[in-house]
Amino acid sequence: MSVLTAVGILVLAMLIMASLQLVPGIFALFSHYVAGKYPRSRATDLSTFFILGVETSVVVIFFCTYAILCCSPAVTFIVDSDIFAWTMAGIFIALTLGILGFYFRKGPGTKLFISRRLASNFNAKVIATKTRSDAFTLGLTASVPELIFTLPIYLMAAISIMRLDSTPLERAGIILLFAIVSVFPLIIIHHLSNHNFADFIKFRFKNKAFFRFVLALFYLFIAALIILGVTA
Amino acid sequence: MTSTPLDLKKLKAELKIHAHALGIPTGAADDFIKRAIQDVTKALKPKKIITDQDLKRLVTKELKKYHKDLAYVYENHDKII
């Protein structure tokens, strides 16, 4: 894998993390409910802890993936092989089809692929959140159901970082940047949903097909970059 | 299928949360939520049983007369995730 390919995969991985819809959806609902129940300062406080929870989960999963890759020579050997690259390309193509096929449920709204029981659990948790620790835990767990779509991203991003000629401090900086870009949409949502939540929901519903298309395109681009890396 | 008694207080509290989050002044929100719930209660009088979806449709219809955004948020907030 060349440095250019590694940078390309990293950028696309960040864009995918920023375009996934489950965490922003839960956060939009959360932000709306806390704004309705508490004064503005308390609502901002709880929203900040939710974002910190998401940030923590991204950093922890990324560091764990990176540490496993770095510390195990056997894993590093497998990762360097062509078979692994083709497998990853296949996974990304499958995820592209998955995004197009079942990421959003059919029907009105932006209901996602997660089970309806899990969605109502998240709804109930959002409504019941009262303390900072509740908000933090909700942020931590919000991204877990989407791991099927994010784990290959973490893996490819970690491999890409390993391929870059950089110091450990620079690598830590890239991981931090990855985490910041991942939660950036949440900050925008926090401001948008405070203005008019109805317009925000309408925007999401109206652009559902566009979100799906862009997300699928990013996954396909990563698959293409991996294939280019093997064949070049 | 299970049936639960209609909890108008819970409905009122939920609508107040939505209204406050949308920045609707408390007095105005209290007033039209009260009126909308009165209209819903009137419409429900001849019925012994109503499904959650029908109730939602009815509340949305009544809310639309007073505040379209609130009606939209109430109708769609469970379709986000």
Boltz contact constraints between the chains, C-beta under 6 A:
constraints:
  - contact:
      token1: [A, 25]
      token2: [B, 80]
      max_distance: 6.0
  - contact:
      token1: [A, 25]
      token2: [B, 81]
      max_distance: 6.0
  - contact:
      token1: [A, 26]
      token2: [B, 81]
      max_distance: 6.0
  - contact:
      token1: [A, 29]
      token2: [B, 80]
      max_distance: 6.0
  - contact:
      token1: [A, 32]
      token2: [B, 21]
      max_distance: 6.0
  - contact:
      token1: [A, 35]
      token2: [B, 21]
      max_distance: 6.0
  - contact:
      token1: [A, 36]
      token2: [B, 17]
      max_distance: 6.0
  - contact:
      token1: [A, 36]
      token2: [B, 20]
      max_distance: 6.0
  - contact:
      token1: [A, 36]
      token2: [B, 21]
      max_distance: 6.0
  - contact:
      token1: [A, 37]
      token2: [B, 17]
      max_distance: 6.0
  - contact:
      token1: [A, 109]
      token2: [B, 79]
      max_distance: 6.0
  - contact:
      token1: [A, 110]
      token2: [B, 80]
      max_distance: 6.0
  - contact:
      token1: [A, 111]
      token2: [B, 79]
      max_distance: 6.0
  - contact:
      token1: [A, 112]
      token2: [B, 81]
      max_distance: 6.0
  - contact:
      token1: [A, 119]
      token2: [B, 81]
      max_distance: 6.0
  - contact:
      token1: [A, 197]
      token2: [B, 73]
      max_distance: 6.0
  - contact:
      token1: [A, 198]
      token2: [B, 69]
      max_distance: 6.0
  - contact:
      token1: [A, 198]
      token2: [B, 72]
      max_distance: 6.0
  - contact:
      token1: [A, 198]
      token2: [B, 73]
      max_distance: 6.0
  - contact:
      token1: [A, 201]
      token2: [B, 76]
      max_distance: 6.0
